[in-house]
Amino acid sequence: MLVVDGRNALSQGMNLFELTKVMRWLGCVSAINFDGGGSSTLWVKDQGVVNYPTDNRKWDHEGERKVANILYLK
């Protein structure tokens, strides 16, 4: 799993070319790119939000937005 933060002075994000290079470097042979931006949130059981979603315009773990779609792995 990989999440890329963006839209913040502390995070430059990635374009699709850069993301492709990182995924190949990680050994991925196929990948799915979901919507990015402020809605990018990675939540881990017993840890909560582990990245820095930016909808609140702060560099913290509280800026996630309500979304209708998720990818849930059990």
Secondary structure as UniProt FT lines:
FT   TURN            9..10
FT   HELIX           16..25
FT   TURN            26..27
FT   HELIX           37..39
FT   STRAND          43..44
FT   TURN            45..47
FT   STRAND          48..49
FT   TURN            55..56
//
